[in-house]
Amino acid sequence: MACLALFALAHSAPVPAAPSWFNGTGLSQPAIDLLAAMNRAQEWGLEPGDYHAANILAQARTADTPERRAQAEAALSASALRFISHLHYGRVDPKKVGFDMPERTSAFDAGALLEKLATTRDTRGLLASAEPAFQHYLLLKAQLARYRELAMQRGLAELPKPGGRSIAAGEDYAGAPALRTLLVELGDLSRAQRAPDSDLSLDPQLIEALRRFQFRHGLQQDGVLGPQSYQALTTPMATRVRQIELTLERWRWLPARKAPTIIVNIPQFRLFAFPSESDREAQMLAMDVIVGQTYPGARTPVFAEDMKFVVFHPYWDVPRSIMSREMLPRIRSSPGYLATRDLEIVEPGGAITQHPTEEQIQALASGKSRLRQRPGPGNALGLVKFMLPNRYNVYLHSTPANELFKASRRAFSHGCIRVSDPVALAEYVLRQAPGDWSREKIEAAMHGGKTLQVNLRQPVQVLILYGTAVANEAGQVYFFEDIYGNDARLAKVLGIQ
């Protein structure tokens, strides 16, 4: 019972009594079904070895005294609680891998679920009640079995190198037949459109299939077999399985979703907004985003916070790190630097200058004064910012540099998140704000001559997340580059390198 007590203590729940897993002839059918489920833990993206089902089964079959049966029952209960906990909470505390997710406050009763498992005829259904109630978690889990099957096909992702050059439409490629086989298995090319193996060219159907593959992997959709596409195509299916497993683990860390909710998936460079607790795609607002650069200090953190207000025509208070590293040397070397970029120094008493003395520059360097950029079309925040007060000083905002959204890999910011359609996002978050915020009124406020803060009547939950595998309702799976190395970091903590 020690394991049961430790589990209950960790989750502030009463210590459950060990249920009976035996009947008159040996293990009960619910016990057999539960052990079988734990032995197939890979179906949930978990590790069967963590639950010792085979050992517990052997122990139970040789339990010929009341004491041995009690030991077997305690072992099965402890292992089952571990399994249930992993399904509900995940295997790792997210803070161990730098993810700032809030403590879970749901009324999940693992002990009560354990008791139900001891008498149920529907083990799988009860286990499902411990899992996240998110549609896209379930969609991704459903794809795990398919990708395990793909990983069993030897050589599926092995293609001959294109010979140091990119291969475009109509050109011959010795690996064209193998490429067609791969894209058919992945669902990007239909069998009916597949050209015969004797055709070594990148025919129109193959080019379109390659574009679909590129789209699913966050690549430039040019239909050209270049270095990045070749790398993605030849990534082993076992690696794709691992991406799915690691993303499922992260989705188990999520707090209960409120309505409304905004999700940003960092490696996908996409934002999704849901008007209700459902995450059905038909109800989503989706748009491209720009996230933090890949070097430490500029990455967008993973965290959850509530958006509380919107600011139109905002000032940009330049973070001290950016001011010191990038702007202070230019301010010192060029007297007109501030004025040409609409920057100004704000002194402690409120005085403002664009033509600082050496003394004022020293006050800025020491932190006594601060640097800000005036509102306007050239402001780094664009014409609107969406504020979710947090310890990282990260928020969502528009941008004057819209050409950056043309890139497929959009890690350009210093950590904040730039949105491609700020008007649509403002419409979404201001639906219930006072003032009847129509699209026309939002655009007028963005281009108006004064700074305006609008407080939200209902805060909007914002989840900044990190998943390198995503499944949609159409049965497609999207894979993304591990731009911050978080997959590798989590795999190391889980001991599954």
ABEGO torsion letter per residue (X at the ends): XAAAAAAAAAAGBBBBBBBBABBAAEBBAAAAAAAAAAAAAAAAGBBAAAAGAAAAAAAAAABABAAAAAAAAAAAAAAAAAAAAAAAAEABBAAAAGBBBBBBABBBBAAAAAAAAAABABAAAAAAAABBABAAAAAAAAAAAAAAAAAABBGAABBBBAGGBBBBBGBBBAAAAAAAAAAAAAGABBAAABBBAABABBBAAAAAAAAAAAAAAGBBBAGBBBAAAAAAAABBAAAAAAAAAAAAAAAAABBBBBOBBBBBBAAAGBBBBBABABABAAABBBBBBBBBBABBGABBBBBBBBBABBBBGBBBBBBAAAAAAAAAAAAAABAAAAAAAGBBBBBAAGBBBABBBAAAAAAAAAGABBBBBBBEAABAAEABBBBBBBAAGBBBBBBABAAAAABABBBABAGBBBBABAAAAAAAAAAABBGGBBAAAAAAAAABABBBBBBBABBBBBBBBBBABBBBAAGBBBBBBBAAGAAAAAAAAAGAX
